[in-house]
Amino acid sequence: KDVCLDVTVGHVGPMADEYAESGIPFLRSQNILPFRLDDANLKYISEDFHKRLKKSALSPGDVVVVRTGYPGTACVIPKRLRVANCADLVVIHPSPEIDGHYLCCIFNSAWGRSTVSGSLVGVAQQHFNIGVAKEMEITLPPIITQKRIASILTAYDDLIENNTRRIKILENMAQMLYREWFVNFLFPGHEKVRMVESELGPIPEGWSIQSVGSVCLRVTDGSHRSPATVDSTFVMASSKDMHRWGLDLSKCRTISRADYEDLVRNDCRPLRGDILITKDGANYLK
């Protein structure tokens, strides 16, 4: 709080009736990744509602920190987002004494994550309290040193963001190819294949209509109970640990050997080559 112009919190309250098709970008915790902003599933609000939420208004250079979900995850609002607003995020307006990117590095560091996780409050759902954020004590070198440290680390972040953008382009190309081949049936050599009628409409000759269950060895789901978290090597993942390319095992919790063996006996363990699909939340095919 001594080196920031203001430390406040994003809007907390019902939002279902406030979202608009376009307008002012409205950030939520799922849009905040370490060092960068994720535009996927970005929401928008009207100009009028944005004006009513002056306290949570964002500007380029502000630091936003996740309160719930993955508390402590931080990024700097980029220049391309000239105006924005947010919900349930810690919003920090740095002063000339501290570089926003340097502060972001502190939050995303191992020390920062440990400090935040050790100061969470709440019973039903733990969150990073704004009061704790204001009182955090940090090492503050001269501003020139801060900027040098931040420039080195953000260079890696820029590379990650560029690669992520390329991945999205490749993913869109793959989806377009899938639609061309398996929906429109315009696969290589389709001109020589005769179309025949089926219960789902015309399909290429030689193809058939089958249920997923009839062509898979098993279709099951994960555990319906949540074993206690203990310090061990037996990893238990959930939908929040899944992303478009697989599982982030670094953030999974661990369970006891006895609970792990019980899940194995109840056929709840995924095997190599299995396909995992989230049952709620993001619903991405894995």
Summary of the structure (lengths in Angstrom):
residues: 286
radius of gyration: 23.7
end to end distance: 42.5
largest distance: 74.2
contacts: 713
relative contact order: 0.09
helix: 34%
strand: 20%
